[in-house]
Every structure is written in structure tokens, then in C-alpha cells.
Amino acid sequence: MAGFKEMRPLSLKTKLFLSMFLLVIAFSFLVVLFTEMYVKNVFMQDDIKDAKVVAATMARHIVDPLLIGDYVAIDNYADETMKENAEIAYIFIEKDGQILFNTFKEGFPKNLAGMHRNTDDIDLMTLRTEHGDYLDISAPIHGGRPGNLRIGIDERTSRELIGKMIMTIALVTVVILGIAFAISLFIARRLTAPLTALTVSATGIAEGDYTRTTPAGGYDEISKLAMAFNTMTKAVSLREDELRSVNTELEEVNMRLHESIQKLRETSEELVRSKQDAAVVETARAFLHHLRQPLTYLTMAIELLVDEIADGKSFDTGAARRKLEAISHAGARLAELLGKFESLEHYKVIEFDDLTRILDIERKTNP
């Protein structure tokens, strides 16, 4: 239910303590129970034995007074017997249903008379009356001819004695339970202390503290477990150190690898730039190569024309025209190359080799 808090699970120490304490309580309860039964049985047997002895002794002593009718002597002897035996509640003599003598001060109870009892030997039975429970003993006097002696033992006296004894046993049991409580708590703590230390060490190791150790004194199973745990902790610590060392080495190698890659990248960029610079130079050379032919034609035609004019020879109009046409053609060719070079938008180095050509100019020149 939402109103109840969830119960926390009990620890091993609490479970062990409760188990031992409940076991002691159960054992103490059984001891008290069986002790009570034993004491009751012993008291019952002693009461029966004492009552039979008292009844047999009194039956022998009152034979003569009963035969002569000396009830005063019988009364005196009965008073002495009841004083010596406080558990005796009543004494009376009956014969053939008639009460010859009794010790009742307030009248004889009707339910005690007329009971059919064994007249040959001492007989006993338990009577439950409104005044209490009695152990009624019947002993024949001189073979039963003068009558039967009846003695009642009040069981309250035995019960009071048994109650006092049980109370004493209960108090002793409480003291024993207190001692057992302390011993159980001590044993529970003593047994679970190594496990608690082991738990603390395991928690520390889980958090990365490999310096934790568990005290292992003795040769029992828990001590062996603690020693095995310490050995495992050392192995894990060594393994952790090895892994940490390997990780450090890997980090250093990784840093060196990054540095090498960076240097390689820089070298590659420098190489590319040098190749690009070389490509530009080769491109310029190729461009000059393309310009050299028309410039050579132009220079030669001009020089021939100048030579003809400077020599003073007759001027050949047809030859001059041809030279001028050659000059015009070379100029046009040069202008065309300059125009194509001006229209060159970009160049791209596809492969670096010793032969560099301007592909756009060649394609436009040689369609």
C-alpha cells in the first residue's frame, strides 16, 4: 500500500542474530515447559507417596482408639498430623456409609460420603469440589473392619509450590535469555565483522581504491575468503597498473603518430606547392615556346625587308608584298596566341611529369 514504507532488507548480521536469539528463546520455552511437566509429575508422585505413608501410619495408630471409641485421642492425633502436614485439608473415618469421625468445622460435605472405594488396599482419586481440587486417599483400618480412613490433600499447596518453582525457573530463564542475547549479539558481530570489512573493501575497490585490504586472521572459511580476496585485489591492482602503463604508452604513440601525420601533411603540402610552382614554370616555358615561332617568323621577315631597302637595290614590289604578308601573318598568329592566352581561365595539374603542355591553348590552336 502507498501508506506503508517499503521495508528495508535485513542485513546478514541481523538475520544471524535473530536466528540465534529465536533459537535460544524456543529452546528456553521448551526447557521451561518440560521442566514444569517434570516438576508437576515429581510433586504429584511425592504427594502421593507422602499421603500414602501418612494414611498408612495414621491407620495403624488409630486402630485401638477406634475399637474402644476413644475419638478424643483420634482427634488429637489428627490435629497433630494436620499441623505436621499443612497440605492435608481434611481427615475423616467412614464405615458402611456412616461418618464416624471428621475434622470439618462447618459440617461434613455430602459429596464426600457414600463413595464406593477399594477397602482392601490404599486407594486414591482426584476430587473436584466447589472449594477446590483434592487428592482423596482411602486407607483401610485393620483390614477395613473398623472402617476406612479418608485423607484429603489440597492440591493448591502443590500448585503454589510448583508456581513458585516455575517462577524461579522463569526468572533464571530470563537471565539466561539476557546472557544469550548478549552472546548472540557478540557472536553475530564476531562472525559478520570479516564480511563487513570485506564489503567495505569491495566497495572501495569498485570505486578504484586498490589499496584496500581485508584482515585475514585464522584458518576458517571466512579467513580463507579474505585471503583469496586480498590476493585477487593485488592481481587486479597489478593488472590495472599494467593497463595504465600500456594506456600511457598508447597515448604517447598516438601523440607521436599525430605529429608524424601533421609533418607528413605539411611535407605533402610543400611538395604539392613545389610541384605547382614547377608546373607554372613549365607552363610559362610552354607558352614562350608557342610564342617563339611567330616571333621568329616576324623577326626574319622584318630583317629581310630591311635588308632589301638598305642595299639600295631596285625595290621589288611583289617580294616586298610577300614579306609584308609574312609579317602580317606572323603578327596575326602572335595576336591569336595572345588572345587565347588571355582567354585561359584556369589550369589544372593532372599529373606531374617532365612534359608540361597548355591543353586549353593546344585545343584552341588545333581544333
C-alpha positions as CSV (number, residue, x, y, z in Angstrom):
1,M,0.0,0.0,0.0
2,A,1.1,3.6,-0.7
3,G,0.8,4.5,3.0
4,F,3.4,1.9,4.1
5,K,7.1,2.4,3.6
6,E,8.9,-0.4,1.9
7,M,10.7,-2.5,4.5
8,R,14.5,-2.5,4.1
9,P,16.1,-5.9,3.7
10,L,17.7,-7.3,6.8
11,S,21.4,-7.5,6.9
12,L,23.2,-10.8,7.4
13,K,24.2,-9.8,10.9
14,T,20.6,-9.1,11.9
15,K,19.4,-12.3,10.3
16,L,22.1,-14.3,12.1
17,F,21.4,-12.6,15.4
18,L,17.6,-13.1,15.1
19,S,18.1,-16.7,14.2
20,M,20.3,-17.4,17.2
21,F,18.1,-15.4,19.6
22,L,14.9,-17.1,18.4
23,L,16.6,-20.5,18.7
24,V,17.5,-19.7,22.3
25,I,14.0,-18.5,23.0
26,A,12.5,-21.6,21.6
27,F,14.9,-23.8,23.5
28,S,14.2,-21.9,26.7
29,F,10.5,-22.2,26.2
30,L,10.8,-25.9,25.7
31,V,13.0,-26.2,28.8
32,V,10.5,-24.3,30.9
33,L,7.6,-26.4,29.5
34,F,9.3,-29.8,30.1
35,T,10.6,-28.6,33.5
36,E,7.1,-27.6,34.5
37,M,5.8,-31.0,33.4
38,Y,8.6,-32.8,35.2
39,V,8.2,-30.8,38.4
40,K,4.4,-31.4,38.4
41,N,5.0,-35.1,37.9
42,V,7.6,-35.2,40.7
43,F,5.5,-33.2,43.1
44,M,2.5,-35.4,42.3
45,Q,4.5,-38.6,42.9
46,D,5.9,-37.2,46.1
47,D,2.5,-36.1,47.3
48,I,1.0,-39.5,46.6
49,K,3.9,-41.2,48.3
50,D,3.8,-38.9,51.4
51,A,0.0,-39.2,51.5
52,K,0.1,-43.0,51.4
53,V,2.7,-43.0,54.2
54,V,0.7,-40.6,56.3
55,A,-2.5,-42.6,55.7
56,A,-0.9,-45.9,56.4
57,T,0.8,-44.6,59.6
58,M,-2.4,-43.0,60.9
59,A,-4.5,-46.1,60.1
60,R,-2.2,-48.2,62.3
61,H,-2.2,-45.6,65.2
62,I,-5.9,-45.2,65.4
63,V,-6.9,-48.9,65.4
64,D,-7.0,-49.2,69.2
65,P,-8.7,-45.8,69.9
66,L,-11.2,-46.6,67.2
67,L,-12.0,-50.0,68.6
68,I,-12.6,-48.6,72.1
69,G,-14.4,-45.5,70.8
70,D,-11.8,-43.0,72.0
71,Y,-12.5,-40.3,69.5
72,V,-10.7,-37.7,71.5
73,A,-7.4,-39.5,71.0
74,I,-8.2,-39.8,67.4
75,D,-8.9,-36.1,67.2
76,N,-5.7,-35.2,68.9
77,Y,-3.7,-37.4,66.6
78,A,-5.5,-36.0,63.6
79,D,-4.7,-32.4,64.7
80,E,-1.0,-33.2,65.2
81,T,-0.9,-34.9,61.7
82,M,-2.6,-31.9,60.0
83,K,-0.2,-29.5,61.8
84,E,2.8,-31.5,60.6
85,N,1.4,-31.8,57.1
86,A,0.0,-28.5,56.0
87,E,-1.2,-29.9,52.7
88,I,-3.8,-32.1,54.4
89,A,-7.2,-30.5,54.1
90,Y,-9.4,-33.0,55.9
91,I,-9.5,-36.3,57.7
92,F,-12.5,-38.5,58.4
93,I,-13.4,-42.1,59.1
94,E,-16.3,-43.8,57.5
95,K,-17.9,-47.3,57.8
96,D,-20.7,-48.6,55.7
97,G,-21.6,-45.0,54.6
98,Q,-21.6,-43.6,58.1
99,I,-19.1,-40.9,59.2
100,L,-17.5,-42.0,62.5
101,F,-15.1,-39.1,62.7
102,N,-14.2,-35.9,60.7
103,T,-12.2,-32.7,61.0
104,F,-14.6,-30.4,59.2
105,K,-15.5,-27.4,61.4
106,E,-18.5,-26.3,59.3
107,G,-20.2,-29.6,58.7
108,F,-19.3,-32.6,56.6
109,P,-19.7,-32.2,52.8
110,K,-22.3,-34.6,51.5
111,N,-20.5,-35.3,48.2
112,L,-17.6,-37.0,50.1
113,A,-19.7,-39.7,51.8
114,G,-21.1,-42.8,50.1
115,M,-18.3,-43.2,47.5
116,H,-17.6,-46.8,46.6
117,R,-13.9,-47.2,47.2
118,N,-11.5,-50.2,47.4
119,T,-11.4,-51.4,51.0
120,D,-8.6,-53.9,50.6
121,D,-5.7,-51.5,49.9
122,I,-4.8,-47.9,49.9
123,D,-6.8,-46.2,47.1
124,L,-6.6,-42.6,45.8
125,M,-8.6,-40.4,43.4
126,T,-8.8,-36.7,42.5
127,L,-11.9,-34.9,43.7
128,R,-13.1,-31.6,42.2
129,T,-15.3,-29.6,44.5
130,E,-16.5,-26.1,44.9
131,H,-13.8,-25.5,47.4
132,G,-11.0,-26.7,45.2
133,D,-9.3,-29.9,43.9
134,Y,-8.3,-32.6,46.4
135,L,-6.3,-35.8,46.2
136,D,-8.5,-38.1,48.2
137,I,-6.8,-41.1,49.8
138,S,-8.7,-44.1,51.3
139,A,-6.8,-46.5,53.6
140,P,-8.5,-49.5,55.3
141,I,-8.2,-49.6,59.1
142,H,-7.2,-53.0,60.4
143,G,-8.3,-54.7,57.2
144,G,-11.3,-52.4,56.8
145,R,-13.5,-54.0,59.5
146,P,-13.5,-50.9,61.9
147,G,-13.8,-48.6,58.9
148,N,-11.8,-46.7,56.2
149,L,-9.6,-43.7,56.8
150,R,-10.0,-40.9,54.3
151,I,-7.4,-38.1,54.0
152,G,-7.7,-35.2,51.5
153,I,-4.6,-33.5,50.2
154,D,-5.2,-29.9,49.0
155,E,-3.6,-29.6,45.5
156,R,-3.4,-25.8,45.9
157,T,-0.4,-26.2,48.1
158,S,1.4,-28.3,45.5
159,R,0.4,-25.8,42.8
160,E,1.7,-22.9,44.8
161,L,5.0,-24.7,45.3
162,I,5.1,-25.6,41.6
163,G,4.2,-22.0,40.7
164,K,7.0,-20.6,42.8
165,M,9.4,-23.0,41.3
166,I,8.3,-22.2,37.8
167,M,8.6,-18.5,38.6
168,T,12.1,-19.1,39.8
169,I,12.9,-21.1,36.7
170,A,11.3,-18.3,34.6
171,L,13.5,-15.7,36.2
172,V,16.5,-17.8,35.7
173,T,15.4,-18.3,32.1
174,V,15.0,-14.5,31.6
175,V,18.6,-14.1,33.0
176,I,19.8,-16.8,30.6
177,L,17.9,-15.1,27.8
178,G,19.7,-11.8,28.6
179,I,23.0,-13.6,28.6
180,A,22.1,-15.4,25.4
181,F,21.1,-12.1,23.9
182,A,24.5,-10.6,24.6
183,I,26.3,-13.8,23.5
184,S,24.2,-13.9,20.3
185,L,24.9,-10.2,19.6
186,F,28.6,-10.8,20.2
187,I,28.7,-13.9,18.0
188,A,26.8,-12.2,15.2
189,R,29.2,-9.3,15.3
190,R,32.2,-11.5,15.5
191,L,31.1,-13.7,12.6
192,T,30.0,-10.8,10.4
193,A,32.9,-8.4,11.1
194,P,35.1,-10.0,8.4
195,L,32.2,-10.0,6.0
196,T,31.6,-6.3,6.8
197,A,35.3,-5.5,6.3
198,L,35.2,-7.5,3.0
199,T,32.1,-5.5,1.9
200,V,33.9,-2.2,2.7
201,S,37.0,-3.3,0.8
202,A,34.9,-4.5,-2.2
203,T,33.1,-1.1,-2.3
204,G,36.5,0.8,-2.2
205,I,37.9,-1.4,-5.0
206,A,34.8,-0.8,-7.0
207,E,35.5,3.0,-6.6
208,G,39.1,2.5,-7.8
209,D,40.9,2.3,-4.4
210,Y,43.1,-0.8,-4.8
211,T,44.9,-0.2,-1.5
212,R,42.1,-1.7,0.5
213,T,42.8,-5.0,2.2
214,T,40.7,-7.3,4.4
215,P,42.2,-8.6,7.7
216,A,42.5,-12.3,7.5
217,G,43.4,-13.9,10.8
218,G,42.7,-17.6,11.4
219,Y,42.1,-20.6,9.2
220,D,38.3,-20.7,8.9
221,E,36.4,-20.3,5.7
222,I,35.9,-16.5,6.2
223,S,39.6,-16.0,6.7
224,K,40.4,-18.1,3.6
225,L,37.9,-16.0,1.7
226,A,39.6,-12.8,3.0
227,M,43.0,-14.1,1.9
228,A,41.7,-15.0,-1.5
229,F,40.1,-11.6,-1.8
230,N,43.4,-9.9,-0.9
231,T,45.2,-12.0,-3.5
232,M,42.6,-11.0,-6.1
233,T,42.9,-7.4,-5.1
234,K,46.7,-7.5,-5.6
235,A,46.3,-9.2,-9.0
236,V,43.7,-6.6,-10.1
237,S,45.9,-3.8,-8.9
238,L,48.9,-5.2,-10.9
239,R,46.7,-5.6,-13.9
240,E,45.4,-2.1,-13.5
241,D,48.9,-0.8,-13.3
242,E,49.9,-2.7,-16.5
243,L,46.8,-1.4,-18.3
244,R,47.6,2.1,-17.1
245,S,51.2,1.8,-18.4
246,V,50.0,0.4,-21.7
247,N,47.5,3.2,-22.0
248,T,50.2,5.8,-21.3
249,E,52.4,4.2,-24.0
250,L,49.5,4.2,-26.4
251,E,48.8,7.8,-25.7
252,E,52.4,8.7,-26.3
253,V,52.5,6.6,-29.6
254,N,49.2,8.3,-30.6
255,M,50.7,11.7,-30.0
256,R,53.8,10.9,-32.0
257,L,51.6,9.5,-34.7
258,H,49.6,12.7,-34.9
259,E,52.8,14.7,-35.0
260,S,54.1,12.4,-37.8
261,I,50.9,12.8,-39.7
262,Q,51.0,16.6,-39.3
263,K,54.6,16.6,-40.5
264,L,53.6,14.4,-43.4
265,R,50.7,16.6,-44.3
266,E,52.9,19.7,-44.2
267,T,55.6,17.9,-46.3
268,S,52.9,16.9,-48.7
269,E,51.5,20.4,-49.0
270,E,55.0,21.7,-49.6
271,L,55.6,19.1,-52.2
272,V,52.3,20.0,-53.9
273,R,53.2,23.7,-53.8
274,S,56.6,22.9,-55.3
275,K,55.0,20.8,-58.0
276,Q,52.5,23.6,-58.6
277,D,55.3,26.1,-58.9
278,A,57.2,23.8,-61.2
279,A,54.0,23.4,-63.3
280,V,53.7,27.2,-63.5
281,V,57.3,27.5,-64.7
282,E,56.8,24.7,-67.3
283,T,53.5,26.3,-68.4
284,A,55.3,29.6,-68.9
285,R,58.0,27.8,-70.9
286,A,55.4,26.1,-73.0
287,F,53.7,29.5,-73.6
288,L,57.1,31.0,-74.6
289,H,57.6,28.0,-76.9
290,H,54.3,28.8,-78.6
291,L,55.3,32.5,-78.9
292,R,58.8,31.8,-80.2
293,Q,57.8,30.6,-83.7
294,P,55.6,33.5,-84.8
295,L,58.1,36.0,-83.3
296,T,60.9,34.3,-85.2
297,Y,59.0,34.5,-88.5
298,L,58.1,38.1,-87.8
299,T,61.7,39.0,-87.0
300,M,63.1,37.2,-90.1
301,A,60.6,38.9,-92.4
302,I,61.3,42.3,-91.0
303,E,65.1,41.8,-91.3
304,L,64.8,40.6,-94.9
305,L,62.6,43.6,-95.7
306,V,65.1,46.0,-94.1
307,D,68.0,44.4,-95.9
308,E,66.3,44.9,-99.3
309,I,65.6,48.5,-98.5
310,A,69.1,49.2,-97.1
311,D,71.1,47.7,-100.0
312,G,69.8,50.3,-102.5
313,K,68.6,47.7,-104.9
314,S,65.6,48.1,-107.0
315,F,62.6,47.7,-104.9
316,D,60.7,44.5,-105.8
317,T,57.1,45.3,-105.0
318,G,56.0,41.6,-105.3
319,A,58.8,40.4,-103.0
320,A,58.0,43.2,-100.5
321,R,54.4,42.3,-100.6
322,R,55.2,38.7,-99.8
323,K,57.4,39.8,-97.0
324,L,54.8,42.1,-95.6
325,E,52.2,39.3,-95.9
326,A,54.5,37.1,-93.9
327,I,55.0,39.8,-91.3
328,S,51.2,40.3,-91.2
329,H,50.6,36.6,-90.9
330,A,53.2,36.3,-88.1
331,G,51.6,39.3,-86.3
332,A,48.2,37.8,-86.7
333,R,49.5,34.5,-85.3
334,L,51.0,36.3,-82.4
335,A,47.9,38.2,-81.7
336,E,45.9,35.0,-81.9
337,L,48.2,33.3,-79.3
338,L,47.9,36.3,-77.0
339,G,44.2,36.3,-77.3
340,K,44.0,32.6,-76.5
341,F,46.3,33.1,-73.5
342,E,44.1,36.0,-72.3
343,S,41.0,33.7,-72.6
344,L,42.7,31.0,-70.5
345,E,40.5,30.7,-67.3
346,H,42.5,28.1,-65.3
347,Y,44.9,25.4,-65.5
348,K,44.9,22.0,-63.7
349,V,47.9,19.8,-62.9
350,I,46.6,16.3,-63.6
351,E,50.0,14.5,-63.3
352,F,53.4,15.8,-62.5
353,D,56.0,14.8,-65.2
354,D,58.8,16.3,-67.2
355,L,56.5,17.3,-70.1
356,T,54.1,20.2,-69.4
357,R,51.6,21.4,-72.0
358,I,48.9,24.0,-72.0
359,L,45.9,21.9,-73.1
360,D,43.4,24.8,-73.5
361,I,45.7,26.6,-75.8
362,E,46.6,23.5,-77.8
363,R,42.9,22.6,-78.1
364,K,42.0,26.1,-79.3
365,T,45.0,26.2,-81.6
366,N,44.5,22.7,-83.0
367,P,40.8,22.1,-83.1
